[in-house]
Amino acid sequence: MAKKQFFSEDEVPVFGNRNGAVIFRRGENWQFRVWLTADNRYVQKSLNTKILETAKARADELYLELYANIEKGVKFYSSSVKESVQTYVDYRATEVRDDPSQNGIVKGRLETIKTHLRHFLDFVGRETRLSQLEEGQLLAYPKWCRTTRKTISDSTVRNEMSTVNSCISYLYDKKIMSSFRHFQLPKHTRTQVDVEKVKRETFTADEYNAFTVAMRQYVKEQVDDDELYARQLVRSYFLIAANSGMRSGELAQLTWQNIEILDINKETKIAKITVQAATSKVGKSRIFMHRGGFYYERWRELYEQRNAKVQQAGIIFSIDGKRRYPQSSLHKHFKRMMALANIHKDRKQQLVPYSFRHFAITNRVQSGLKLQEVAKMTGTSVKQVEETYWHINDQQMKRAALADFVIDKNGSIIPTM
């Protein structure tokens, strides 16, 4: 493009007017404009300053940045944010695996990524050009989320922003489509654990017993074979959840090769569980044991009555051993069982399937296990166990308050509680 020869009073050439680079006033602020040959059009951006010298410096930096990206093959006007996001989604779809023992992501994770990015598109606009995004743009995302989605939690907002930045990094590193690698994210203080909420969502011993009675009643109702099989599956799932403390995602992807049943005596069986990193929320593998090994054996017997002998790599909580049982179906059966349970109606509104994990961890804390042991078993941190579960049990805190000691004649300390 030929250099411009004449300029108006409010126009100032920058970078030697190369490619028509110029700054000009719009109102009080300075704007930058330059011709992009690769896109066959001008690009114009605000410099967000009223000061001429600052505007010149920013325009020079912007010019260098634009043409450095062009050298990499980036076209400023090439893709909308919607098209760019789809490129990333298509890539993540190639990582979806059917076998939980393999590295990659599950279908549920891919759907979560899609949901996060749909919200991002709502925020920035689907037809906005990727090159028009600014590094500080996501700083306003938390406020926008709380305005448009009233009940959203801080952790959900952070997770969505993390997904967005993973997308931008991929587009920058692998596809050379973005002009920056990361959005700036707002600083945040760690959200305090809502101990009262966890307490509300945890079964008491009496409530859990009432629920197990309701489960027995539920599987004795006269229904067809398919429905009965589903009810037995869900019953086994909830019993194991309450005894193992595993997360829903870990349970849903657990395979027969991940468990070993150990006989302690004629009446007691325990299960040795391997949770693989690929199926863990925190991305770490762990091995632990939990009581209730009989529940696996009973469910396996029911499974083999309906299907051929189970495949070791087969998913345990599945209709056919291949596909994980849907969370929506688990919740449906949970509500039906809860309706049968002799639990106060107000409490029925507070208890959810995740309550089984709360119940399992609380029981382990109450049993006197060290917090490190509980944390290792349940795949969480000692701090999380201490902050969330130790404090919700009044008896535990009473024991701590009343703990005392005496010193015998030899000077030894003897605990009295």
C-alpha positions in Angstrom: 0.0 0.0 0.0 1.4 3.4 -1.0 2.2 5.9 1.8 -0.4 8.5 2.5 0.9 12.0 1.5 -1.5 14.3 3.3 -2.9 14.2 6.8 -5.6 16.1 8.6 -5.0 18.1 11.7 -6.2 15.1 13.9 -4.1 12.5 12.1 -0.5 11.6 13.0 1.5 9.0 11.0 3.3 6.4 13.0 5.9 3.8 12.1 6.8 5.8 9.1 3.2 5.5 7.8 4.2 2.0 6.8 1.0 0.2 5.6 -0.9 3.4 6.2 -0.2 3.3 9.9 -1.7 6.4 11.5 -3.3 7.6 14.7 -6.2 10.0 14.9 -8.6 11.4 17.4 -12.1 10.2 17.9 -13.6 12.4 20.5 -10.9 12.9 23.1 -9.2 9.5 22.7 -6.6 8.5 20.1 -7.3 5.6 17.7 -4.9 3.5 15.7 -5.5 2.4 12.1 -3.4 0.3 9.7 -3.9 -1.6 6.4 -3.6 -5.4 6.6 -2.7 -6.7 3.2 -3.3 -10.4 4.2 -6.9 -9.5 5.0 -7.3 -6.8 2.4 -8.8 -4.3 4.8 -8.0 -1.8 7.6 -7.9 -2.6 11.2 -8.8 0.1 13.7 -8.4 -0.1 17.5 -8.7 2.4 20.4 -5.5 3.3 22.2 -7.4 4.3 25.3 -5.4 7.5 25.9 -5.8 11.2 25.4 -2.0 11.9 25.5 -0.4 12.0 22.1 3.0 10.7 23.1 1.4 7.7 24.9 -0.7 7.1 21.8 2.4 7.1 19.6 4.2 4.6 21.8 1.2 2.3 22.0 0.6 2.5 18.3 4.2 1.4 17.6 3.8 -1.5 19.9 0.5 -2.5 18.3 2.0 -2.3 14.8 4.9 -4.6 15.8 2.5 -7.0 17.5 0.1 -7.2 14.5 2.8 -7.8 12.0 4.7 -10.3 14.2 1.5 -12.3 14.2 1.1 -11.9 10.5 4.6 -13.4 10.1 3.4 -16.4 12.0 0.5 -16.8 9.6 -2.2 -15.1 11.8 -5.0 -13.4 9.8 -6.5 -10.6 11.9 -10.0 -11.0 10.4 -9.8 -14.7 9.6 -12.0 -16.4 12.3 -14.9 -15.6 14.5 -14.6 -16.6 18.2 -17.3 -19.1 17.5 -15.3 -20.8 14.7 -12.1 -20.7 16.8 -13.8 -22.3 19.8 -15.2 -25.0 17.6 -11.6 -25.8 16.4 -10.7 -26.4 20.1 -13.8 -28.5 20.8 -13.1 -30.6 17.7 -9.6 -31.2 19.1 -10.8 -32.2 22.6 -13.3 -34.5 21.0 -10.4 -36.6 19.6 -9.3 -37.2 23.2 -12.6 -38.8 24.3 -12.1 -42.5 25.3 -14.5 -45.3 26.0 -12.2 -47.3 28.2 -11.6 -45.5 31.6 -8.2 -47.1 31.9 -6.9 -45.2 28.9 -5.6 -41.6 29.0 -7.9 -38.9 27.7 -11.2 -37.5 28.8 -14.7 -39.0 29.2 -17.7 -37.8 27.2 -19.1 -36.0 30.3 -15.9 -33.9 30.5 -16.3 -32.9 26.8 -19.8 -31.8 27.5 -18.6 -29.7 30.4 -16.0 -28.1 28.2 -18.7 -27.3 25.6 -20.9 -25.8 28.3 -18.1 -23.6 29.6 -17.3 -22.3 26.2 -20.9 -21.6 25.3 -21.1 -19.3 28.3 -17.8 -17.6 27.1 -19.4 -17.1 23.6 -22.4 -15.5 25.2 -20.0 -13.2 27.0 -17.8 -12.0 24.1 -20.3 -12.5 21.2 -20.1 -15.4 18.8 -19.3 -13.3 15.7 -16.6 -11.3 17.4 -13.3 -11.8 15.7 -10.8 -13.7 17.7 -8.2 -11.0 17.0 -10.5 -8.4 18.5 -10.3 -10.0 21.9 -8.1 -8.3 24.5 -6.0 -9.9 27.2 -7.9 -8.1 30.0 -11.3 -8.9 28.7 -12.0 -11.9 31.0 -11.5 -9.7 34.1 -15.2 -8.7 33.7 -16.4 -12.3 33.4 -17.1 -13.0 37.0 -19.4 -10.0 37.3 -21.1 -10.8 34.1 -21.7 -14.4 35.3 -23.2 -13.3 38.6 -25.5 -10.8 36.8 -26.8 -13.2 34.2 -26.7 -16.5 36.2 -27.7 -15.5 39.8 -26.9 -18.8 41.6 -23.5 -19.5 40.0 -20.7 -20.4 42.5 -17.3 -18.9 42.5 -15.7 -22.3 41.8 -17.8 -22.7 38.7 -16.7 -19.3 37.5 -13.1 -20.2 38.0 -13.5 -23.5 36.3 -15.1 -21.8 33.3 -12.3 -19.3 33.0 -9.7 -22.0 33.2 -11.4 -23.9 30.3 -11.4 -20.6 28.3 -7.7 -20.1 28.9 -7.0 -23.7 27.9 -8.8 -23.0 24.6 -6.9 -19.8 24.0 -3.6 -21.5 24.7 -4.3 -24.2 22.2 -5.3 -21.7 19.5 -2.1 -19.7 20.2 0.3 -22.6 20.4 -1.1 -25.1 18.0 -3.1 -23.2 15.5 -1.5 -19.7 15.5 -4.9 -18.2 15.6 -4.8 -16.0 18.7 -2.6 -12.9 19.3 -2.0 -13.8 23.0 -1.7 -17.0 24.9 -3.7 -16.3 28.1 -6.4 -14.0 29.3 -5.6 -12.1 32.5 -7.6 -13.6 35.3 -9.0 -11.7 38.3 -7.2 -12.4 41.6 -9.4 -14.2 44.1 -9.3 -15.3 47.7 -9.9 -18.9 48.4 -13.6 -19.5 49.0 -14.3 -20.5 52.6 -15.8 -24.0 53.0 -19.5 -23.7 53.8 -19.4 -26.1 56.7 -23.1 -25.6 57.5 -24.1 -26.6 53.9 -22.0 -29.8 54.2 -23.6 -30.6 57.5 -27.1 -30.1 56.0 -26.2 -32.4 53.1 -24.7 -35.2 55.3 -26.8 -38.2 56.3 -27.1 -38.8 60.0 -26.8 -42.5 61.1 -30.6 -42.7 61.6 -31.3 -41.1 58.2 -28.9 -43.5 56.4 -30.5 -46.5 58.1 -33.9 -45.2 57.0 -32.6 -44.9 53.5 -31.2 -48.4 53.3 -34.6 -49.7 54.5 -36.2 -47.7 51.6 -33.8 -49.2 49.2 -34.7 -52.7 50.2 -38.3 -51.8 49.8 -37.6 -50.2 46.4 -36.1 -53.4 44.9 -39.0 -55.5 46.1 -41.7 -53.6 44.2 -43.3 -55.4 41.4 -41.7 -54.1 38.2 -40.4 -55.6 34.9 -37.0 -57.2 34.7 -35.3 -54.2 33.1 -36.6 -51.8 35.7 -35.6 -54.2 38.5 -32.1 -54.5 37.1 -31.7 -50.8 37.1 -33.0 -50.5 40.6 -30.5 -53.1 41.8 -27.7 -51.3 40.0 -28.5 -48.0 41.7 -28.9 -49.6 45.1 -25.5 -51.2 44.8 -24.0 -47.9 43.6 -25.4 -46.0 46.6 -24.3 -48.6 49.2 -20.8 -48.7 47.8 -20.7 -44.8 47.7 -21.6 -44.7 51.4 -18.9 -47.2 52.3 -16.1 -46.0 50.0 -16.5 -42.3 49.9 -15.6 -42.2 46.2 -16.7 -39.3 44.1 -19.5 -39.9 41.6 -17.1 -39.7 38.6 -14.8 -42.2 40.1 -17.6 -44.6 40.9 -19.2 -44.2 37.5 -16.0 -45.2 35.7 -14.9 -47.9 38.0 -14.1 -51.2 36.2 -14.0 -54.8 37.5 -10.2 -54.9 37.1 -9.9 -51.9 39.5 -11.2 -53.9 42.5 -10.1 -56.9 44.5 -12.3 -58.5 47.2 -10.4 -59.6 50.4 -11.8 -62.0 53.0 -11.1 -60.8 56.5 -13.1 -63.6 58.1 -16.2 -65.6 57.4 -18.5 -62.5 57.8 -16.3 -59.6 56.7 -15.1 -58.7 53.2 -13.3 -55.6 52.2 -12.6 -54.1 48.8 -9.2 -53.0 47.6 -9.8 -50.2 45.1 -7.5 -48.7 42.5 -8.7 -45.3 41.3 -6.8 -44.4 38.2 -5.6 -40.9 37.5 -7.6 -40.7 34.3 -10.9 -41.2 36.2 -10.0 -39.0 39.3 -11.2 -35.4 39.6 -7.8 -34.3 40.9 -5.9 -36.3 38.2 -4.1 -38.5 40.8 -4.3 -42.3 41.2 -4.7 -43.9 44.6 -5.2 -47.3 46.1 -7.3 -47.8 49.2 -9.5 -50.3 51.0 -13.0 -50.0 52.3 -15.6 -52.1 54.0 -18.6 -53.5 52.2 -16.8 -55.8 49.7 -19.9 -58.0 49.8 -21.9 -55.3 47.8 -19.6 -55.8 44.8 -20.0 -59.5 44.9 -23.8 -59.3 45.2 -24.0 -56.9 42.3 -21.6 -59.0 40.1 -23.9 -62.0 40.7 -26.9 -60.0 39.6 -25.0 -58.7 36.6 -23.9 -62.2 35.5 -27.5 -63.4 35.8 -28.4 -60.9 33.1 -25.2 -60.8 31.0 -22.4 -63.1 30.1 -19.4 -63.2 32.5 -18.2 -59.7 33.2 -15.2 -58.4 31.3 -12.4 -57.2 33.6 -12.2 -53.9 31.7 -16.0 -53.6 31.9 -17.6 -50.7 33.8 -19.1 -51.9 37.0 -22.1 -49.6 37.2 -23.4 -50.1 33.7 -26.3 -51.8 32.0 -24.0 -53.6 29.6 -20.5 -53.1 31.0 -19.6 -50.6 28.2 -21.5 -47.4 29.0 -21.5 -45.7 32.3 -24.9 -45.4 34.0 -26.3 -41.9 33.4 -26.2 -39.5 36.3 -29.7 -38.3 35.5 -31.0 -41.8 36.0 -29.2 -42.1 39.4 -30.8 -38.9 40.5 -34.2 -40.1 39.4 -34.0 -43.3 41.4 -32.5 -41.4 44.4 -35.6 -39.2 44.5 -37.9 -42.2 44.3 -36.0 -44.0 47.1 -36.0 -40.8 49.2 -39.8 -40.6 48.8 -40.1 -44.0 50.5 -37.6 -43.3 53.3 -38.8 -42.5 56.8 -36.9 -39.2 56.9 -38.3 -35.8 57.8 -39.6 -34.0 54.7 -37.4 -30.9 55.3 -34.3 -33.1 55.4 -35.4 -34.9 52.2 -35.0 -31.6 50.4 -31.4 -31.3 51.6 -30.0 -34.7 51.0 -28.5 -35.5 47.6 -26.5 -38.4 46.0 -23.3 -36.6 47.0 -24.4 -36.9 50.6 -23.1 -40.5 50.5 -19.5 -39.2 50.1 -20.1 -36.7 53.0 -21.5 -39.5 55.1 -18.5 -41.8 54.4 -15.9 -39.2 55.2 -17.7 -38.1 58.3 -17.9 -41.7 59.6 -14.2 -42.2 59.0 -13.3 -39.1 60.9 -15.6 -40.1 63.8 -14.1 -43.5 63.9 -10.8 -42.0 65.0 -8.8 -42.4 61.9 -6.0 -39.9 61.4 -6.9 -37.1 59.0 -4.1 -38.2 56.7 -5.6 -41.6 56.5 -9.0 -40.2 55.6 -7.5 -37.9 53.1 -5.6 -40.6 51.3 -8.6 -42.9 51.3 -10.9 -40.3 49.8 -8.5 -38.6 47.4 -8.6 -35.2 49.0 -6.3 -33.0 51.1 -5.8 -33.2 54.9 -6.7 -29.5 55.0 -10.0 -30.1 53.2 -10.9 -33.0 55.5 -10.1 -30.9 58.6 -11.9 -27.8 57.4 -15.0 -29.5 56.0 -15.6 -32.7 58.0 -13.9 -32.5 61.4 -15.9 -29.4 62.3 -19.3 -30.7 61.4 -19.3 -33.3 64.2 -20.2 -32.0 67.6 -19.1 -35.1 69.4 -15.6 -34.9 67.8 -15.2 -31.3 69.0 -16.5 -32.2 72.5 -13.8 -34.9 72.8 -11.2 -32.4 71.8 -12.5 -29.9 74.3 -12.5 -32.4 77.2 -9.2 -34.1 76.3 -6.9 -34.0 79.3 -3.9 -35.8 80.9 -2.2 -36.6 84.2 1.5 -37.0 85.0 2.3 -40.2 86.9 5.0 -40.6 89.6 7.6 -41.3 86.9 6.8 -38.1 85.1 5.1 -39.8 82.2 2.1 -38.1 80.5 -1.0 -40.3 80.7 -4.0 -39.1 78.5 -7.3 -39.3 80.3 -9.5 -39.3 77.2 
